[in-house]
Amino acid sequence: MADEEESGIHCRLDELLAERGMTLTRLAELVDISIVNLSVLKNDRAKAIRFSTLVAICRALECEVGELLEVA
């Protein structure tokens, strides 16, 4: 089924948080996004992401989009 297929995109949120000594909870506070939604992204289960969300995460983590998302 198409819904069960992987997107081919890997989110490196875990690695970036660890490198910065930041928790998912703190990131959620900084970008005003629920922990549940960040967890979906972190676990590569997201099907889409708004550009505004992507920009907010990258600003909070002081990274570029290519550091956060990579082709799997």
N, C-alpha and C positions, 0 to 999 in steps of 0.2 A: 504494500500500500504506500502511496505517496506520502501520507502523513507520518509514516514511521521512518522514512528515509532521512538520513542525516543531511544537513545543509551543505556540508563541505567546508564550513567555516568553524574554526576553533577560537574560542574566547580565552585569552590568557589572563583573565581577571584574577584568578587565584595567585598566579606567579607575581603579578604586578602589586597586589596587595601585600604579599609576603615581602617583596623587595622594599616596600615603603613602610613596613611595620604598621599597616593600617588594617582595621577589621572591616568586614562587610557592613557591620552595623554603623560604623563611623562614615563609611562611604555613602551609605543610604541617607544618613543625616546631611552630609555635605551636598548631595545632588537632589535631595528631596524625592527619592524613589523608594518604594517599599523594598524591604529585605527579600520578600518573596520574588519580586520581579528581578532583582539583582541576582538572586540565586538561580533563577531560570536561565539567565544570561551566562552566569558563571559555569553552569553545568551543561552548556551547549545544547539547551533545549529550546532556546528562543527561535522563533520563526522570522522575526523582524525586530528592528530597533529604529526608533525615531532619530533623526539626525540631531535634534536638540538634546536627546538623552545621551547620545554618543559624545557630543561636544562637552556636556556637563561632566561625564565620567572622565574623559580625557583631561579636562581642566583640573579636576580634583586630584587625579593621579599624576598630573604633570607629564603626560605622555602623548604620543601621536597615535592616530587611529591604527596605523600599521603595527604598533607595538601591542595594541589591545586585541586586534582581530587578525587572524592569519588563515590562509587557505590550508585546509587539513589534507 
